[in-house]
Amino acid sequence: MSRTPSKKTQDEETIEKKTPECKKGGPCHWVIEPPNGKLSTGKCKKCGKEKEFENSFEYSSWYGTKSPEE
């Protein structure tokens, strides 16, 4: 089964909606500060836009079924 190049899948459309456009065109190229607490600030290399990024998730499969606090 082949698909026509002009038609996008639902996954591709979802990704495009979640990926904000850079002021300079295309996606932003984020440079994120080293982790220091829950959030780190990131800055786009191309347009200078700033955004906060989470440094960790509440659960990691690294610890198995329990979180590290348990």
C-alpha positions in Angstrom: 0.0 0.0 0.0 1.5 3.3 -1.0 0.3 6.8 0.0 0.4 9.9 -2.0 3.2 12.3 -1.1 0.8 15.3 -0.6 -1.4 13.5 1.9 -0.2 13.6 5.6 -0.9 10.9 8.2 -2.7 11.8 11.4 0.6 11.3 13.3 2.4 13.8 11.0 -0.4 16.4 11.5 -0.3 16.0 15.3 3.5 16.4 15.3 3.3 19.6 13.2 0.6 21.0 15.6 2.8 20.3 18.7 6.0 21.7 17.1 6.0 25.5 17.2 7.4 27.3 14.3 10.6 29.2 14.8 10.5 32.9 14.0 13.2 32.2 11.5 11.3 29.4 9.8 11.3 25.6 10.5 11.5 24.2 14.1 13.4 25.9 16.9 16.9 24.6 17.8 16.8 24.5 21.6 19.9 25.0 23.8 18.8 24.0 27.3 20.6 24.9 30.5 22.0 22.1 32.6 19.5 20.6 35.1 19.2 22.5 38.4 15.9 21.9 40.0 12.6 20.9 38.3 12.9 23.3 35.3 15.6 24.5 33.0 15.4 27.4 30.6 16.0 26.8 27.0 16.8 29.3 24.3 16.4 28.9 20.5 19.7 29.2 18.7 18.0 30.6 15.7 15.5 33.2 16.9 16.3 33.7 20.6 12.8 32.5 21.9 12.9 31.2 25.5 11.0 28.4 27.0 11.0 26.3 30.2 11.7 22.5 30.0 11.0 19.9 32.7 14.2 18.1 33.9 12.6 14.9 35.0 9.5 12.8 35.1 7.8 11.6 38.3 8.4 7.9 37.3 11.3 6.3 35.6 11.5 2.7 34.4 15.1 2.7 35.6 13.8 2.1 39.1 11.3 -0.7 38.2 7.8 -0.5 39.4 8.5 1.9 42.4 9.6 5.5 42.3 12.9 6.3 44.0 11.1 8.0 47.0 9.2 4.8 47.9 
